Amino acid sequence: MNTPTNKNKNGIKIILSIITVYAVCLLFRCLEYFLIRTDQTFFGEAFIHKLLGIAVCFISLFFLHMKPSEAGFRVRRAPKYLLYGAILGISVYILAYGIELIILAATGKSPSLQFYVTSYSVDGNMGNQTGFWFFVLCIVGNIINVVMEEGVFRGLFLKLAEKKYNFLIAVIISSVLFGLWHLIAPIRSYTDGERSLGGMFMMMLMLFFATGITGAKFCLLTKMTGSLWLPMTDHFINNTIVNILHISSTSGIDELQTVRVAIAQIISFIIVLIIFIKGKYYKKPTFEINT
């Protein structure tokens, strides 16, 4: 029998589990961003802490007596959800790139699309690589990234939080932590002298809300499908397309990249939210056993 005392103990255990996993992953992230700086090397991606994060995720599931399938890593219907995720991600970026091209053309800046690999930075993309292996590294790096972030933030955290709270509170917990997760880059930019204190806070604020809202969309996709495949694919498309497809104009490269990403994610969030409400997915469990 679950007494109020037992429920409180279980609630504390759940929160401590989330905080502990997050703290360990964040420690690895800080070590790589500030000391190893893999994203500033040949690889162009901070992937070491993501690999460690994947390990932390699955080790945590083991110690919490949870199967990977209980946190969204299901084989069933994976191809269908991978396709849906690709359609969602590609379609909104077709619109976003189209809008940007129209804006630049209307202002007489002669825009054109260019295909090459860059490393994403909060100050804009860096590098210009066309070699085959750079595309491979970009794709592999983004796969590692989405498996780790979706596995931890939408799989593990959402699953744990819903054991104590309703879905809305679970989404807020997951999305706030996801937003905070992305603040390391502007902090490093400030400590490296590349950004002013005011500029750092402005970028932190913008990143927190942008990634928090995007994280909430990934939570909705997870609940709608009962798995992580759709949000992982949408997440992968979002990250990869920014790295490989660029808009050049007479005034520079990717000057409206932030606007482009914002347009894509706003459209995507609205589409997902409408489908989520219309389909009444809020009434179903997030991770159904038979999904």
PAZAPA-4460 file (N, C-alpha, C; in steps of 0.05 Angstrom, whole numbers, plus 32768, in hexadecimal, padded with zeros to 4 digits):
% residues 291
    n_x    n_y    n_z   ca_x   ca_y   ca_z    c_x    c_y    c_z   seq   type   mol
   8011   7FE8   8000   8000   8000   8000   8011   8019   8000     1      M     A
   800B   802C   7FEE   801A   8045   7FEC   800F   8059   8000     2      N     A
   801D   805E   8015   8015   8072   8029   8020   808D   801F     3      T     A
   8016   80A4   802A   8020   80BE   8023   803F   80C0   8027     4      P     A
   8049   80B3   803C   8065   80B4   8042   8075   80A6   802C     5      T     A
   806B   808E   8023   8078   8080   800D   8078   808F   7FF3     6      N     A
   8061   809C   7FEE   805F   80AC   7FD5   8073   80C3   7FD6     7      K     A
   8076   80D0   7FED   8089   80E6   7FEF   80A6   80DC   7FEB     8      N     A
   80AC   80C4   7FF7   80C6   80B9   7FF3   80CC   80B2   7FD6     9      K     A
   80B7   80A7   7FC9   80BA   80A1   7FAC   80BE   80BA   7F9C    10      N     A
   80AF   80CF   7FA3   80B2   80E9   7F95   80CD   80F4   7F98    11      G     A
   80D8   80F3   7FB0   80F3   80FD   7FB6   8108   80ED   7FA6    12      I     A
   8104   80D3   7FA5   8116   80C1   7F96   8116   80C8   7F79    13      K     A
   80FF   80CD   7F6E   80FC   80D4   7F52   810B   80EE   7F4B    14      I     A
   8106   8103   7F5B   8113   811D   7F57   8131   811B   7F5A    15      I     A
   813A   810C   7F6E   8157   8108   7F72   8163   80F9   7F5B    16      L     A
   8155   80E6   7F50   815F   80D7   7F39   8162   80EA   7F21    17      S     A
   814E   80FB   7F1C   8150   810E   7F05   8167   8121   7F09    18      I     A
   8169   812C   7F21   817E   8140   7F27   819A   8133   7F25    19      I     A
   819D   811B   7F2F   81B7   810D   7F2E   81C0   8107   7F12    20      T     A
   81AD   80FC   7F01   81B4   80F7   7EE5   81BB   8111   7ED7    21      V     A
   81AB   8125   7EDB   81B0   813F   7ECE   81CB   814B   7ED6    22      Y     A
   81D1   8149   7EF0   81EA   8155   7EFA   8202   8146   7EEE    23      A     A
   8201   812C   7EEC   8217   811C   7EE1   821B   8123   7EC4    24      V     A
   8205   8124   7EB5   8206   812A   7E98   8210   8147   7E94    25      C     A
   8207   8159   7EA5   8210   8175   7EA2   822E   8178   7EA9    26      L     A
   8237   8169   7EBC   8254   8169   7EC3   8264   8160   7EAB    27      L     A
   825C   814B   7E9E   826B   8141   7E86   826A   8157   7E71    28      F     A
   8253   8164   7E6E   8250   8179   7E59   8263   8190   7E5F    29      R     A
   8264   8199   7E77   8276   81AF   7E7F   8293   81A8   7E7A    30      C     A
   829B   8190   7E82   82B6   8187   7E7E   82BE   8188   7E61    31      L     A
   82AC   817F   7E4F   82B2   817F   7E33   82B2   819B   7E27    32      E     A
   829F   81AB   7E2F   829D   81C6   7E23   82B4   81D8   7E2C    33      Y     A
   82BB   81D6   7E45   82CF   81E9   7E50   82EC   81DE   7E4F    34      F     A
   82EF   81C4   7E50   830A   81B8   7E50   8312   81AA   7E37    35      L     A
   8302   8196   7E2F   8309   8186   7E17   8304   8195   7DFD    36      I     A
   82ED   81A3   7DFC   82E5   81B4   7DE5   82E5   81A4   7DCB    37      R     A
   82D9   818D   7DCA   82D9   817C   7DB2   82CB   818A   7D9B    38      T     A
   82B8   819C   7DA1   82AA   81AA   7D8B   82BB   81BE   7D7D    39      D     A
   82D3   81C4   7D88   82E5   81D7   7D7C   82FC   81C8   7D6E    40      Q     A
   82FA   81AE   7D6C   830E   819E   7D5F   8304   8194   7D43    41      T     A
   8313   8182   7D37   830C   8176   7D1E   82EF   816B   7D1D    42      F     A
   82E6   8160   7D34   82CC   8153   7D36   82B5   8167   7D33    43      F     A
   82B9   8180   7D3D   82A5   8195   7D3A   828B   818F   7D4A    44      G     A
   828D   817D   7D5E   8275   8176   7D6D   827E   816C   7D89    45      E     A
   8271   8176   7D9E   8277   816E   7DB9   8267   8154   7DBE    46      A     A
   8273   813D   7DB7   8265   8124   7DB7   826C   8112   7DCF    47      F     A
   8283   8117   7DDC   828C   8105   7DF1   8278   8104   7E08    48      I     A
   826F   811C   7E11   825C   811C   7E28   8241   8111   7E1F    49      H     A
   823B   8111   7E05   8222   8105   7DFC   8224   80E7   7DFD    50      K     A
   823B   80DB   7DF6   823E   80BE   7DF8   823D   80B6   7E16    51      L     A
   824A   80C5   7E27   8248   80BF   7E43   822C   80C2   7E4E    52      L     A
   821D   80D6   7E43   8201   80DA   7E4A   81F0   80C3   7E43    53      G     A
   81F5   80B7   7E2C   81E6   809F   7E23   81EB   8088   7E37    54      I     A
   8204   8085   7E3F   820C   8071   7E52   81FE   8076   7E6D    55      A     A
   81FD   808F   7E76   81F0   8096   7E8F   81D3   8090   7E8E    56      V     A
   81C6   8096   7E77   81AA   8091   7E73   81A3   8073   7E77    57      C     A
   81B2   8062   7E69   81AB   8045   7E6A   81B4   8039   7E85    58      F     A
   81C9   8043   7E91   81D1   8039   7EAC   81BB   8041   7EC0    59      I     A
   81B1   8059   7EBD   819C   8063   7ECF   8182   8052   7ECC    60      S     A
   817B   804B   7EB3   8164   803A   7EAF   8168   801F   7EBD    61      L     A
   8180   8014   7EBB   8186   7FFA   7EC8   8182   7FFC   7EE6    62      F     A
   818E   8011   7EF3   818C   8013   7F10   8170   801B   7F19    63      F     A
   8160   8026   7F08   8145   802D   7F0F   8131   8017   7F07    64      L     A
   813D   8000   7EFE   812D   7FE8   7EF7   8119   7FEE   7EE1    65      H     A
   8122   7FFD   7ECD   8112   8004   7EB6   811E   7FF9   7E9D    66      M     A
   810E   7FEE   7E8B   8117   7FE5   7E71   811A   7FFE   7E5F    67      K     A
   812C   7FFD   7E4C   812E   8013   7E39   8114   8019   7E2A    68      P     A
   8104   8004   7E25   80EB   8007   7E17   80D7   8017   7E28    69      S     A
   80DA   8016   7E43   80C9   8025   7E54   80CF   8043   7E54    70      E     A
   80E6   804B   7E48   80ED   8067   7E46   80ED   8070   7E29    71      A     A
   80DF   8061   7E18   80DB   806A   7DFC   80ED   805D   7DE8    72      G     A
   8100   804C   7DF0   8111   803E   7DDC   8103   8024   7DD3    73      F     A
   80EE   8027   7DC3   80DF   8010   7DBA   80E5   800B   7D9D    74      R     A
   80E6   7FF1   7D96   80EB   7FEA   7D7A   80D2   7FEC   7D69    75      V     A
   80BB   7FE5   7D76   80A2   7FE5   7D67   809B   8000   7D5C    76      R     A
   8093   8001   7D43   808A   8019   7D35   80A0   802E   7D31    77      R     A
   80B9   8026   7D36   80CF   8038   7D33   80D1   8043   7D16    78      A     A
   80D0   8033   7D01   80D2   803D   7CE6   80BC   8053   7CE0    79      P     A
   80A4   804E   7CE9   808E   8061   7CE4   8094   807C   7CF1    80      K     A
   809D   807B   7D0A   80A2   8094   7D19   80BB   80A2   7D0F    81      Y     A
   80CE   8093   7D05   80E6   809F   7CF9   80DD   80AE   7CE0    82      L     A
   80CB   80A3   7CD0   80C1   80B0   7CB8   80B1   80C9   7CC0    83      L     A
   809F   80C7   7CD3   8090   80DE   7CDC   80A2   80F5   7CE6    84      Y     A
   80B6   80EE   7CF5   80C9   8102   7CFF   80D7   8110   7CE9    85      G     A
   80DF   8100   7CD4   80ED   810C   7CBD   80DB   811F   7CAE    86      A     A
   80C2   8117   7CAA   80AF   8127   7C9C   80AA   8141   7CAB    87      I     A
   80A6   8140   7CC5   80A2   8158   7CD5   80BA   816A   7CD3    88      L     A
   80D2   8160   7CD8   80EA   8170   7CD9   80F0   817D   7CBE    89      G     A
   80EE   816D   7CA9   80F5   8177   7C8E   80E0   818C   7C84    90      I     A
   80C6   8186   7C89   80B1   8198   7C7F   80B3   81B4   7C8B    91      S     A
   80B7   81B6   7CA5   80B8   81D0   7CB2   80D1   81E0   7CA9    92      V     A
   80E7   81D1   7CA3   80FF   81DF   7C9A   80FD   81E7   7C7D    93      Y     A
   80ED   81D9   7C6D   80E8   81E2   7C52   80DA   81FE   7C53    94      I     A
   80C7   8200   7C65   80B9   821A   7C69   80CC   822F   7C73    95      L     A
   80DC   8228   7C87   80EE   823B   7C94   8103   8246   7C80    96      A     A
   810F   8233   7C71   8123   823B   7C5D   8116   824C   7C47    97      Y     A
   80FE   8244   7C3F   80EF   8253   7C2B   80EA   826F   7C33    98      G     A
   80E1   8273   7C4C   80DB   828D   7C57   80F4   829E   7C57    99      I     A
   810B   8292   7C60   8124   82A1   7C62   812D   82AA   7C46   100      E     A
   812B   8297   7C33   8133   829E   7C17   8123   82B5   7C0C   101      L     A
   8109   82B4   7C12   80F7   82CA   7C08   80FE   82E4   7C14   102      I     A
   8104   82E4   7C2E   810B   82FD   7C3C   8125   8309   7C31   103      I     A
   8139   82F7   7C2D   8153   8301   7C23   8150   830A   7C06   104      L     A
   8140   82FC   7BF6   813D   8303   7BDA   812E   831E   7BD8   105      A     A
   811A   8322   7BE9   810B   833B   7BE9   811B   8353   7BF1   106      A     A
   8131   834E   7BFF   8143   8365   7C07   815B   8367   7BF4   107      T     A
   815A   8358   7BDE   816F   835B   7BCA   8189   834E   7BD1   108      G     A
   8189   8339   7BE2   81A3   832E   7BEB   81AA   8314   7BDC   109      K     A
   819C   830D   7BC7   81A3   82F6   7BB6   81AA   82DD   7BC5   110      S     A
   8198   82D1   7BD4   819E   82BA   7BE4   81A1   82A0   7BD3   111      P     A
   81B1   828D   7BDD   81B3   8273   7BD1   81B9   825E   7BE6   112      S     A
   81B2   8245   7BE0   81B6   822F   7BF2   81D2   8224   7BEE   113      L     A
   81E0   821D   7C04   81FA   8210   7C02   81FA   81F8   7C14   114      Q     A
   8208   81E3   7C0B   8209   81C9   7C19   8225   81C3   7C23   115      F     A
   822A   81C6   7C3D   8244   81BE   7C48   8240   81BB   7C66   116      Y     A
   8255   81B1   7C73   8253   81AB   7C90   825F   81C1   7CA1   117      V     A
   8251   81C9   7CB6   825C   81DC   7CC9   8257   81D1   7CE5   118      T     A
   8264   81DE   7CF8   825F   81D8   7D14   824D   81EE   7D1F   119      S     A
   8237   81E7   7D2C   8225   81FC   7D36   8231   820B   7D4E   120      Y     A
   822D   8225   7D4E   8236   8236   7D64   8220   8249   7D6B   121      S     A
   821F   8253   7D84   820A   8266   7D8B   820F   8281   7D7C   122      V     A
   8227   8285   7D72   822D   829D   7D63   822A   8299   7D45   123      D     A
   8221   8281   7D3D   821E   827B   7D21   822F   8263   7D1A   124      G     A
   822A   8256   7D04   8239   823E   7CFC   8256   8244   7CF6   125      N     A
   8267   8230   7CFC   8283   8234   7CF8   828D   821E   7CE5   126      M     A
   82A0   8225   7CD3   82AC   8212   7CC1   829E   8210   7CA7   127      G     A
   82AB   8202   7C94   82A0   81FE   7C7A   82AD   81E6   7C6E   128      N     A
   82A1   81CE   7C73   82AD   81B5   7C6B   829B   81A6   7C57   129      Q     A
   82A8   819C   7C42   8298   818E   7C2D   82A1   8171   7C2A   130      T     A
   82B5   8168   7C3A   82BF   814D   7C38   82AA   8139   7C42   131      G     A
   82AA   8121   7C37   8297   810C   7C3D   8297   8105   7C5B   132      F     A
   82AF   8103   7C67   82B1   80FB   7C83   82A6   8110   7C96   133      W     A
   82A6   8129   7C8E   829A   813E   7C9E   827C   813B   7CA0   134      F     A
   8270   8132   7C89   8253   812D   7C8A   824D   8115   7C9B   135      F     A
   825E   8101   7C9A   825B   80E9   7CAB   825D   80F1   7CC8   136      V     A
   8271   8100   7CCF   8275   8109   7CEB   825D   811A   7CF5   137      L     A
   8253   812B   7CE3   823B   813B   7CEA   8223   812A   7CF0   138      C     A
   821E   8116   7CDF   8207   8105   7CE3   820A   80F4   7CFC   139      I     A
   8221   80E7   7CFF   8226   80D6   7D17   8224   80E7   7D30   140      V     A
   8230   80FF   7D30   822F   8110   7D47   8213   8118   7D4F   141      G     A
   8203   811D   7D3B   81E7   8125   7D41   81D6   810E   7D4A   142      N     A
   81DC   80F5   7D40   81CE   80DE   7D4A   81D5   80D9   7D68   143      I     A
   81EE   80DB   7D6F   81F6   80D9   7D8B   81E8   80EE   7D9C   144      I     A
   81E7   8106   7D91   81DA   811C   7DA0   81BD   8117   7DA6   145      N     A
   81AE   810E   7D92   8191   810B   7D96   818B   80F2   7DA7   146      V     A
   819B   80DD   7DA4   8196   80C6   7DB5   819A   80CD   7DD2   147      V     A
   81AF   80DC   7DD8   81B5   80E4   7DF3   81A0   80F7   7DFE   148      M     A
   819B   810C   7DF0   8188   8121   7DFB   816C   8117   7DFC   149      E     A
   8162   8108   7DE8   8147   80FE   7DE9   8145   80E7   7DFE   150      E     A
   815A   80D7   7DFF   815A   80C1   7E12   8158   80CB   7E2F   151      G     A
   8168   80E0   7E35   8169   80EB   7E50   8151   80FD   7E56   152      V     A
   814D   8111   7E45   8139   8125   7E4C   811C   811D   7E46   153      F     A
   8117   810E   7E30   80FC   8106   7E2A   80F6   80E9   7E32   154      R     A
   810B   80D8   7E32   8107   80BD   7E3A   8107   80BA   7E59   155      G     A
   811F   80BC   7E64   8123   80B8   7E81   8115   80CD   7E92   156      L     A
   8119   80E6   7E8D   810E   80FB   7E9E   80EF   80FC   7E9D   157      F     A
   80E4   80FA   7E85   80C7   80FA   7E81   80BB   80E2   7E8F   158      L     A
   80C7   80CB   7E8C   80BD   80B3   7E98   80BD   80B5   7EB7   159      K     A
   80D3   80BE   7EC2   80D6   80C1   7EDF   80C2   80D6   7EEA   160      L     A
   80C2   80EE   7EDD   80B1   8104   7EE7   8094   80FD   7EE7   161      A     A
   808B   80ED   7ED3   806E   80E5   7ED1   8067   80D1   7EE7   162      E     A
   807A   80C5   7EF4   8074   80B3   7F0A   8069   80C3   7F23   163      K     A
   8070   80DC   7F24   8067   80ED   7F3B   8054   8103   7F32   164      K     A
   8059   810F   7F1A   8049   8126   7F12   8039   8120   7EF9   165      Y     A
   8027   8132   7EF2   8018   812F   7ED9   802A   8136   7EC1   166      N     A
   8020   8131   7EA9   8031   8135   7E91   803A   8152   7E8E   167      F     A
   8029   8165   7E94   8031   8181   7E91   8049   8188   7EA2   168      L     A
   8048   8180   7EBC   805F   8185   7ECE   8078   8177   7EC4   169      I     A
   8074   815E   7EBB   808B   814F   7EB1   8097   815D   7E99   170      A     A
   8087   8168   7E87   8091   8177   7E70   80A1   818F   7E79   171      V     A
   8096   819E   7E8D   80A4   81B5   7E97   80BF   81AE   7EA2   172      I     A
   80C0   8199   7EB2   80DA   8190   7EBE   80EE   8189   7EA8   173      I     A
   80E5   8178   7E95   80F7   8170   7E80   8100   8187   7E6F   174      S     A
   80EE   8199   7E68   80F4   81AF   7E56   8105   81C5   7E63   175      S     A
   8101   81CA   7E7D   8112   81DE   7E8B   812E   81D3   7E8D   176      V     A
   8131   81BA   7E94   814C   81AE   7E95   8159   81AE   7E79   177      L     A
   814A   81A9   7E64   8154   81AA   7E49   815D   81C6   7E41   178      F     A
   814D   81DA   7E4A   8155   81F5   7E44   816F   81FD   7E52   179      G     A
   8171   81F6   7E6C   8189   81FB   7E7B   81A2   81ED   7E70   180      L     A
   819D   81D6   7E65   81B2   81C5   7E59   81C1   81D4   7E43   181      W     A
   81B3   81E6   7E35   81BF   81F4   7E1E   81CC   820F   7E25   182      H     A
   81CE   8215   7E3E   81DA   822F   7E46   81F8   822E   7E49   183      L     A
   8204   8216   7E46   8221   8214   7E49   8230   8223   7E33   184      I     A
   8225   8221   7E1B   8233   822E   7E04   8236   824C   7E07   185      A     A
   8221   825B   7E0E   8225   8278   7E11   8237   827F   7E29   186      P     A
   8236   826E   7E3E   8247   8272   7E55   8265   8270   7E4D   187      I     A
   826A   825B   7E3D   8286   8257   7E34   828E   826F   7E21   188      R     A
   827B   8277   7E11   8281   828E   7DFF   8289   82A7   7E0F   189      S     A
   827C   82AA   7E26   8282   82C2   7E37   829D   82BE   7E44   190      Y     A
   82A2   82A6   7E50   82BC   82A1   7E5E   82D3   82A2   7E4A   191      T     A
   82CF   829C   7E31   82E4   829E   7E1D   82E8   82BA   7E12   192      D     A
   82D7   82CD   7E1C   82DA   82E8   7E13   82CD   82EE   7DF8   193      G     A
   82BC   82DC   7DEE   82B0   82E0   7DD4   8295   82EF   7DD6   194      E     A
   828B   82F2   7DEE   8271   82FE   7DF2   8270   830E   7E0C   195      R     A
   8262   8325   7E0C   8260   8335   7E24   824E   8328   7E38   196      S     A
   824E   8332   7E51   823D   8326   7E66   8220   832A   7E5E   197      L     A
   8219   8341   7E54   81FD   8346   7E4C   81F5   8335   7E34   198      G     A
   8208   8331   7E21   8203   8320   7E0A   81FF   8303   7E12   199      G     A
   820E   82FB   7E27   820C   82E0   7E30   81F0   82DB   7E3C   200      M     A
   81E7   82EE   7E4D   81CC   82EA   7E59   81B6   82EB   7E44   201      F     A
   81B9   82FC   7E30   81A4   82FD   7E1B   81A3   82E3   7E0B   202      M     A
   81BB   82D8   7E05   81BC   82BF   7DF6   81B2   82A8   7E08   203      M     A
   81B8   82A8   7E22   81AE   8294   7E34   8190   8294   7E35   204      M     A
   8185   82AC   7E37   8168   82AF   7E39   815A   82A4   7E1F   205      L     A
   8165   82AC   7E09   815A   82A3   7DEF   815C   8285   7DEC   206      M     A
   8174   827A   7DF2   8178   825D   7DF0   8166   824D   7E03   207      L     A
   8163   8258   7E1B   8153   824A   7E2F   8136   8246   7E26   208      F     A
   812A   825C   7E1C   810E   825B   7E13   810B   824B   7DF9   209      F     A
   811E   824F   7DE6   811D   8241   7DCD   811F   8223   7DD0   210      A     A
   8134   821A   7DDF   8138   81FE   7DE3   8123   81F2   7DF6   211      T     A
   811A   8202   7E09   8105   81F9   7E1B   80EB   81F2   7E0C   212      G     A
   80E3   8204   7DFA   80CB   8200   7DEB   80CE   81E8   7DD8   213      I     A
   80E6   81E7   7DCB   80EB   81D0   7DBA   80EA   81B6   7DC9   214      T     A
   80F5   81B7   7DE2   80F5   819F   7DF3   80D8   8197   7DFA   215      G     A
   80C7   81AB   7DFE   80AB   81A5   7E04   809E   8197   7DEC   216      A     A
   80A5   81A0   7DD4   809A   8193   7DBB   80A3   8176   7DBA   217      K     A
   80BC   8171   7DC0   80C6   8155   7DC0   80B7   8144   7DD5   218      F     A
   80B0   8150   7DEB   80A0   8142   7E00   8085   813A   7DF4   219      C     A
   8078   814D   7DE6   805E   8147   7DDA   8061   8130   7DC6   220      L     A
   8075   8131   7DB5   807A   811C   7DA1   807E   8101   7DAF   221      L     A
   808C   8101   7DC5   8091   80E9   7DD4   8077   80DD   7DDF   222      T     A
   8066   80EE   7DEA   804C   80E5   7DF5   803A   80DB   7DDE   223      K     A
   803A   80E9   7DC8   8029   80E2   7DB2   802F   80C6   7DA7   224      M     A
   8049   80BF   7DA7   8051   80A5   7D9A   8058   8090   7DAE   225      T     A
   805D   8097   7DC7   8065   8084   7DDB   8082   807A   7DD8   226      G     A
   8091   8088   7DC7   80AD   8081   7DC2   80BD   809A   7DBC   227      S     A
   80D8   8096   7DB9   80EA   80AD   7DB4   80F1   80B0   7D97   228      L     A
   80E8   809E   7D85   80F1   809F   7D6A   80E9   80B8   7D5B   229      W     A
   80D0   80C1   7D5E   80C7   80D9   7D50   80D6   80F2   7D5A   230      L     A
   80D7   80F7   7D75   80E6   810E   7D7D   8104   810D   7D77   231      P     A
   8110   80F5   7D78   812C   80F2   7D70   8131   80FA   7D53   232      M     A
   811F   80F1   7D41   8122   80F7   7D25   811E   8114   7D1F   233      T     A
   8109   8120   7D2B   8105   813D   7D28   811C   814D   7D33   234      D     A
   8126   8145   7D49   813E   8152   7D56   8156   814F   7D44   235      H     A
   815A   8138   7D39   8171   8133   7D27   816F   8144   7D0E   236      F     A
   8158   8146   7D01   8154   8156   7CEA   815A   8173   7CF0   237      I     A
   8150   817D   7D07   8154   8199   7D0E   8172   819F   7D11   238      N     A
   8181   818E   7D1E   819D   8193   7D23   81AE   8190   7D09   239      N     A
   81A8   817B   7CFA   81B8   8175   7CE3   81B4   8189   7CCC   240      T     A
   819C   8191   7CC7   8197   81A3   7CB1   81A4   81BE   7CB6   241      I     A
   81A6   81C6   7CCF   81B4   81E0   7CD6   81D2   81DD   7CD0   242      V     A
   81DC   81C5   7CD3   81F9   81C0   7CCF   8201   81BD   7CB2   243      N     A
   81EE   81B5   7CA0   81F7   81AF   7C85   81EA   81BF   7C6F   244      I     A
   81D3   81CC   7C74   81C6   81DC   7C5F   81C6   81FA   7C67   245      L     A
   81D3   820A   7C57   81D7   8226   7C5E   81CD   8239   7C49   246      H     A
   81C7   8251   7C52   81BE   8266   7C3F   81D3   827C   7C3D   247      I     A
   81DE   8280   7C25   81F2   8294   7C20   81E4   82AC   7C12   248      S     A
   81EC   82C4   7C19   81E2   82DB   7C0C   81F8   82F0   7C09   249      S     A
   81F3   8306   7BFD   8207   831B   7BF9   8210   8327   7C14   250      T     A
   8200   8322   7C29   8207   832E   7C43   8212   831A   7C57   251      S     A
   8216   8301   7C4D   8223   82ED   7C5F   8216   82D1   7C5D   252      G     A
   821F   82C0   7C6F   8215   82A4   7C70   8204   82A0   7C89   253      I     A
   81ED   8295   7C85   81DB   828E   7C9B   81D5   82A5   7CAE   254      D     A
   81D2   82BE   7CA3   81CE   82D5   7CB5   81B3   82D4   7CC3   255      E     A
   81A0   82C5   7CB7   8186   82C3   7CC4   8181   82A7   7CCF   256      L     A
   8197   8299   7CD6   8194   827E   7CDF   8183   827B   7CF8   257      Q     A
   8187   828D   7D0B   8177   828D   7D24   8159   8290   7D1D   258      T     A
   8153   82A2   7D0B   8137   82A6   7D03   812C   828D   7CF5   259      V     A
   813D   8281   7CE4   8135   8269   7CD6   812D   8253   7CE9   260      R     A
   813F   824E   7CFD   813A   8239   7D10   8121   823F   7D21   261      V     A
   811E   8259   7D28   8107   8261   7D38   80ED   825C   7D28   262      A     A
   80ED   8263   7D0F   80D5   825F   7CFE   80CE   8241   7CFC   263      I     A
   80E3   8231   7CF7   80DE   8214   7CF5   80D3   8208   7D0E   264      A     A
   80DE   8210   7D25   80D5   8204   7D3E   80BA   820F   7D48   265      Q     A
   80B4   8228   7D42   809A   8232   7D49   8084   8224   7D38   266      I     A
   8088   8221   7D1E   8075   8213   7D0D   8072   81F6   7D16   267      I     A
   8089   81E9   7D1C   8089   81CE   7D24   8079   81CA   7D3F   268      S     A
   807F   81DC   7D52   8071   81DA   7D6C   8053   81DE   7D69   269      F     A
   804B   81F1   7D59   802E   81F6   7D54   8021   81DD   7D48   270      I     A
   802E   81D1   7D34   8023   81B9   7D27   8020   81A2   7D3B   271      I     A
   8035   819E   7D4A   8035   8188   7D5E   8020   818D   7D74   272      V     A
   801E   81A6   7D7D   800B   81AC   7D92   7FEE   81A8   7D89   273      L     A
   7FE8   81B0   7D70   7FCD   81AD   7D65   7FC6   818F   7D63   274      I     A
   7FD9   817F   7D59   7FD4   8162   7D56   7FD1   8156   7D72   275      I     A
   7FE2   815E   7D85   7FE1   8154   7DA0   7FC6   8159   7DAD   276      F     A
   7FBC   8171   7DAB   7FA2   8178   7DB7   7F8B   816B   7DA9   277      I     A
   7F8C   816D   7D8E   7F76   8161   7D7E   7F74   8143   7D82   278      K     A
   7F8A   8136   7D84   7F8A   8119   7D88   7F86   8110   7DA5   279      G     A
   7F85   8124   7DB7   7F81   811E   7DD4   7F96   810B   7DDF   280      K     A
   7FAE   8110   7DD6   7FC4   80FE   7DDF   7FCB   8103   7DFD   281      Y     A
   7FC2   8119   7E08   7FC7   811F   7E24   7FB8   810B   7E36   282      Y     A
   7FA6   80FC   7E2B   7F96   80E9   7E3B   7FA4   80CD   7E3D   283      K     A
   7FB9   80C9   7E2C   7FC6   80AE   7E2C   7FDF   80AF   7E3C   284      K     A
   7FE8   8097   7E46   8002   8096   7E54   8018   809C   7E40   285      P     A
   802E   80A7   7E49   8044   80AE   7E37   8051   8095   7E2B   286      T     A
   8057   8082   7E3C   8065   8069   7E33   8053   8051   7E38   287      F     A
   8042   804B   7E24   8031   8034   7E27   8040   801A   7E21   288      E     A
   803A   8006   7E30   8048   7FEC   7E2D   8044   7FE0   7E11   289      I     A
   802C   7FE4   7E06   8026   7FD8   7DEC   802B   7FEA   7DD4   290      N     A
   8038   8001   7DD9   803D   8014   7DC3   8054   800A   7DB1   291      T     A
***
